[in-house]
């Protein structure tokens, strides 16, 4: 998915969508800008804005997010949980969550370049869904690249409970399924579903 200027997108939808705009420097810069008068949005405008936030956060194309939303709405049970699982269990997102890459875009590139294997099989599809019991590993030929050198200065993100990561072997194991915590998301997932229910 092609993304334009992250700073423009962050000013419109919120700084938490990208790692480089979730900084104190960006917040200070925005604080110095003169505030613009915001027009009141219609319900449709709010739904589009929330959908765009989800797209930019996970790096999805329009067709991909539409497919995930429609599949979630067709499933029995909570559609929001199903949609969240679809987002979180993407291979690129799992690599990002485990700390193999500093950003989701970097994780996407790692997968696209074939540096990871799922259950011993090399994969180059970032949107591939992973399931409970599967293992994702850095391929032997890719393990020696500078890409994987541990940086002590790098900020360590907490690894979610549904993933376990062996740092020495660089192996991720999917031990469960992600649980939706609405308050932790920078977008309203129910509003995204409302947009696709129309």
C-alpha contacts under 8 A as a table, 3 or more apart, distances in Angstrom:
res1	aa1	res2	aa2	distance
1	X	59	X	6.21
1	X	60	X	6.13
1	X	61	X	5.46
3	X	6	X	7.25
3	X	56	X	7.73
4	X	9	X	7.68
5	X	8	X	5.46
5	X	9	X	6.47
6	X	9	X	5.05
6	X	10	X	5.88
6	X	18	X	7.19
6	X	21	X	7.55
7	X	10	X	5.01
7	X	11	X	6.11
7	X	21	X	6.80
8	X	11	X	5.16
8	X	12	X	6.36
9	X	12	X	5.14
9	X	13	X	5.97
9	X	14	X	7.50
10	X	13	X	5.27
10	X	14	X	4.64
10	X	15	X	4.53
10	X	16	X	7.45
10	X	17	X	6.68
10	X	18	X	7.43
10	X	21	X	6.77
11	X	14	X	5.81
11	X	15	X	6.68
11	X	30	X	7.98
13	X	17	X	7.80
13	X	49	X	7.15
13	X	53	X	6.38
14	X	17	X	6.35
14	X	186	X	7.99
15	X	18	X	6.49
15	X	21	X	5.08
15	X	22	X	5.29
15	X	26	X	7.97
15	X	27	X	7.98
16	X	19	X	7.02
16	X	21	X	6.74
16	X	22	X	5.14
16	X	186	X	6.71
17	X	21	X	7.58
17	X	22	X	7.56
17	X	53	X	6.99
17	X	56	X	6.61
17	X	57	X	4.95
17	X	186	X	7.21
18	X	21	X	5.51
18	X	22	X	6.33
18	X	57	X	6.75
19	X	22	X	5.20
19	X	23	X	7.53
19	X	103	X	6.62
20	X	23	X	6.43
21	X	26	X	5.66
21	X	27	X	7.88
22	X	26	X	7.00
22	X	27	X	7.71
23	X	26	X	5.41
23	X	27	X	6.43
24	X	27	X	4.98
24	X	28	X	6.10
25	X	28	X	5.23
25	X	29	X	6.20
26	X	29	X	5.06
26	X	30	X	6.15
27	X	30	X	5.14
27	X	31	X	6.13
28	X	31	X	4.95
28	X	32	X	6.47
29	X	32	X	5.33
29	X	33	X	6.77
30	X	33	X	5.23
31	X	34	X	7.78
41	X	44	X	7.79
41	X	45	X	5.40
41	X	46	X	6.10
42	X	45	X	4.99
42	X	46	X	6.28
43	X	46	X	5.12
43	X	47	X	6.25
44	X	47	X	5.11
44	X	48	X	6.26
44	X	195	X	7.48
45	X	48	X	5.18
45	X	49	X	6.18
46	X	49	X	5.09
46	X	50	X	6.28
46	X	191	X	7.97
47	X	50	X	5.26
47	X	51	X	6.17
47	X	191	X	5.58
47	X	192	X	5.99
47	X	194	X	7.18
47	X	195	X	5.52
48	X	51	X	5.06
48	X	52	X	6.10
48	X	192	X	7.61
48	X	195	X	7.04
49	X	52	X	5.12
49	X	53	X	6.27
50	X	53	X	5.07
50	X	54	X	6.44
50	X	187	X	5.52
50	X	188	X	6.11
50	X	189	X	7.55
50	X	191	X	6.59
50	X	192	X	5.88
51	X	54	X	5.25
51	X	55	X	6.28
51	X	187	X	7.88
51	X	191	X	7.68
51	X	192	X	4.99
51	X	195	X	7.62
52	X	55	X	4.96
52	X	56	X	6.13
53	X	56	X	5.29
53	X	57	X	6.02
53	X	186	X	7.50
53	X	187	X	6.05
54	X	57	X	5.20
54	X	58	X	6.26
54	X	187	X	6.34
54	X	189	X	7.95
54	X	192	X	7.97
55	X	58	X	5.58
55	X	59	X	5.56
55	X	60	X	4.82
55	X	61	X	6.76
55	X	62	X	7.49
55	X	65	X	6.87
56	X	59	X	4.93
56	X	60	X	6.62
58	X	87	X	7.03
58	X	93	X	7.48
58	X	104	X	7.03
59	X	104	X	7.42
59	X	105	X	7.20
60	X	64	X	6.03
60	X	65	X	6.23
61	X	64	X	5.24
61	X	65	X	6.42
62	X	65	X	5.47
62	X	66	X	6.18
63	X	66	X	5.15
63	X	67	X	6.12
64	X	67	X	5.14
64	X	68	X	6.28
65	X	68	X	5.09
65	X	69	X	6.09
66	X	69	X	5.16
66	X	70	X	6.12
66	X	196	X	7.20
67	X	70	X	5.29
67	X	71	X	6.14
68	X	71	X	5.23
68	X	72	X	6.13
68	X	83	X	6.22
68	X	86	X	6.48
68	X	87	X	7.94
69	X	72	X	5.07
69	X	73	X	6.18
69	X	83	X	6.07
69	X	193	X	6.33
69	X	196	X	6.63
70	X	73	X	5.09
70	X	74	X	6.26
70	X	196	X	7.05
71	X	74	X	5.19
71	X	75	X	6.48
71	X	83	X	7.94
72	X	75	X	5.35
72	X	79	X	4.92
72	X	80	X	7.22
72	X	82	X	5.17
72	X	83	X	5.26
73	X	76	X	7.88
73	X	79	X	5.30
73	X	193	X	7.65
73	X	197	X	7.79
74	X	79	X	7.92
75	X	78	X	7.92
75	X	79	X	6.73
75	X	82	X	7.60
76	X	79	X	7.49
78	X	81	X	5.49
78	X	82	X	6.59
79	X	82	X	5.09
79	X	83	X	6.14
79	X	193	X	7.82
80	X	83	X	5.15
80	X	84	X	6.11
80	X	180	X	7.85
80	X	189	X	6.33
80	X	190	X	6.21
80	X	193	X	7.34
81	X	84	X	5.14
81	X	85	X	6.16
81	X	179	X	7.19
81	X	180	X	5.88
82	X	85	X	5.14
82	X	86	X	6.28
83	X	86	X	5.08
83	X	87	X	6.42
84	X	87	X	5.18
84	X	88	X	6.13
84	X	178	X	7.74
84	X	180	X	6.41
84	X	189	X	7.84
85	X	88	X	5.12
85	X	89	X	5.79
85	X	177	X	7.14
85	X	178	X	6.01
85	X	179	X	7.69
85	X	180	X	7.95
86	X	89	X	5.64
86	X	90	X	6.68
86	X	129	X	7.29
87	X	90	X	5.97
87	X	93	X	7.64
88	X	93	X	5.93
88	X	94	X	6.82
88	X	178	X	6.93
89	X	93	X	6.66
89	X	94	X	6.16
89	X	129	X	5.32
89	X	130	X	5.51
89	X	131	X	7.40
89	X	178	X	7.79
90	X	93	X	5.29
90	X	94	X	6.23
90	X	126	X	6.63
90	X	127	X	5.08
90	X	128	X	5.50
90	X	129	X	4.64
90	X	130	X	6.45
91	X	94	X	5.11
91	X	95	X	6.29
91	X	111	X	7.53
91	X	125	X	7.69
91	X	126	X	5.31
91	X	127	X	6.00
91	X	128	X	5.45
91	X	129	X	5.96
91	X	130	X	6.34
92	X	95	X	5.21
92	X	96	X	6.31
92	X	104	X	6.62
92	X	107	X	5.15
92	X	108	X	4.86
92	X	110	X	7.96
92	X	111	X	6.36
92	X	126	X	4.90
92	X	127	X	6.81
93	X	96	X	4.97
93	X	97	X	6.00
93	X	104	X	6.18
93	X	107	X	7.04
93	X	108	X	7.80
94	X	97	X	5.02
94	X	98	X	6.10
95	X	98	X	5.31
95	X	99	X	6.49
95	X	100	X	5.41
95	X	101	X	6.65
95	X	107	X	5.83
96	X	99	X	5.25
96	X	100	X	5.73
96	X	101	X	5.17
96	X	102	X	6.78
96	X	103	X	6.29
96	X	104	X	5.54
96	X	107	X	5.49
97	X	100	X	7.67
97	X	157	X	7.75
97	X	159	X	6.03
97	X	160	X	7.06
98	X	159	X	5.53
98	X	160	X	7.79
98	X	163	X	7.23
98	X	164	X	7.76
98	X	165	X	6.43
98	X	172	X	7.06
99	X	102	X	6.74
99	X	156	X	7.25
99	X	157	X	6.71
99	X	159	X	7.39
100	X	107	X	7.10
100	X	148	X	7.60
101	X	104	X	7.10
101	X	106	X	5.73
101	X	107	X	5.12
101	X	110	X	7.94
102	X	106	X	6.61
102	X	107	X	7.55
103	X	106	X	5.19
103	X	107	X	6.29
104	X	107	X	4.91
104	X	108	X	6.09
105	X	108	X	4.98
105	X	109	X	6.34
106	X	109	X	5.09
106	X	110	X	6.25
107	X	110	X	5.01
107	X	111	X	6.33
108	X	111	X	5.26
108	X	112	X	6.09
108	X	126	X	5.60
109	X	112	X	4.94
109	X	113	X	6.04
110	X	113	X	5.37
110	X	114	X	6.64
110	X	115	X	5.72
110	X	116	X	7.27
111	X	114	X	5.26
111	X	115	X	5.90
111	X	116	X	5.91
111	X	123	X	6.95
111	X	124	X	5.20
111	X	125	X	6.54
111	X	126	X	5.67
112	X	115	X	7.76
112	X	123	X	7.82
112	X	124	X	4.42
112	X	125	X	6.06
112	X	126	X	6.36
113	X	124	X	6.31
114	X	117	X	7.58
114	X	122	X	6.32
114	X	123	X	5.84
114	X	124	X	4.93
115	X	122	X	7.62
115	X	138	X	5.92
115	X	139	X	5.66
115	X	142	X	5.61
116	X	122	X	6.08
116	X	123	X	6.41
116	X	124	X	7.79
116	X	136	X	6.66
116	X	137	X	5.59
116	X	138	X	4.66
116	X	139	X	5.43
117	X	120	X	5.34
117	X	121	X	4.91
117	X	122	X	4.10
117	X	123	X	5.60
117	X	136	X	5.63
117	X	137	X	5.37
117	X	138	X	6.40
117	X	139	X	6.10
118	X	121	X	5.22
118	X	122	X	6.42
118	X	123	X	6.77
118	X	134	X	6.89
118	X	135	X	5.72
118	X	136	X	4.55
118	X	137	X	6.58
119	X	134	X	6.09
119	X	135	X	5.29
119	X	136	X	6.39
119	X	137	X	7.90
120	X	136	X	7.89
120	X	137	X	7.62
122	X	139	X	7.71
125	X	128	X	5.61
130	X	134	X	6.67
130	X	174	X	7.57
131	X	134	X	5.81
131	X	174	X	6.59
131	X	177	X	7.83
132	X	174	X	5.02
132	X	175	X	5.50
132	X	176	X	5.43
132	X	177	X	6.84
133	X	173	X	6.61
133	X	174	X	5.44
133	X	175	X	5.92
133	X	176	X	7.87
134	X	173	X	6.00
134	X	174	X	5.61
135	X	171	X	6.68
135	X	172	X	5.55
135	X	173	X	4.50
135	X	174	X	6.39
136	X	171	X	5.72
136	X	172	X	4.97
136	X	173	X	6.40
137	X	169	X	7.94
137	X	170	X	5.92
137	X	171	X	4.36
137	X	172	X	6.17
138	X	142	X	6.61
138	X	143	X	6.12
138	X	170	X	5.96
138	X	171	X	6.75
139	X	142	X	5.23
139	X	143	X	6.10
140	X	143	X	5.20
140	X	144	X	7.72
141	X	144	X	6.85
142	X	145	X	5.69
143	X	148	X	6.72
144	X	148	X	7.32
145	X	148	X	6.13
145	X	149	X	7.55
146	X	149	X	5.29
151	X	154	X	5.34
152	X	155	X	7.99
159	X	163	X	6.78
159	X	164	X	7.49
159	X	165	X	7.97
160	X	163	X	5.74
160	X	164	X	7.98
160	X	178	X	8.00
161	X	164	X	7.25
161	X	176	X	7.84
162	X	174	X	6.26
162	X	175	X	5.26
162	X	176	X	4.47
162	X	177	X	5.64
162	X	178	X	5.89
163	X	172	X	6.76
163	X	173	X	5.82
163	X	174	X	4.89
163	X	175	X	5.56
163	X	176	X	6.93
164	X	172	X	5.68
164	X	173	X	5.19
164	X	174	X	6.61
164	X	175	X	6.75
165	X	170	X	6.94
165	X	171	X	5.75
165	X	172	X	4.44
165	X	173	X	6.37
166	X	169	X	5.64
166	X	170	X	5.42
166	X	171	X	5.22
166	X	172	X	6.44
167	X	170	X	4.77
167	X	171	X	6.99
174	X	177	X	7.70
181	X	184	X	5.62
181	X	185	X	7.11
182	X	185	X	5.53
182	X	188	X	7.28
182	X	189	X	7.48
183	X	186	X	7.87
185	X	188	X	7.14
188	X	191	X	5.42
188	X	192	X	6.62
189	X	192	X	5.06
189	X	193	X	6.49
190	X	193	X	5.12
190	X	194	X	6.25
191	X	194	X	4.89
191	X	195	X	6.37
192	X	195	X	5.25
192	X	196	X	6.82
193	X	196	X	5.21
193	X	197	X	6.14
194	X	197	X	5.01
194	X	198	X	6.82
195	X	198	X	5.99
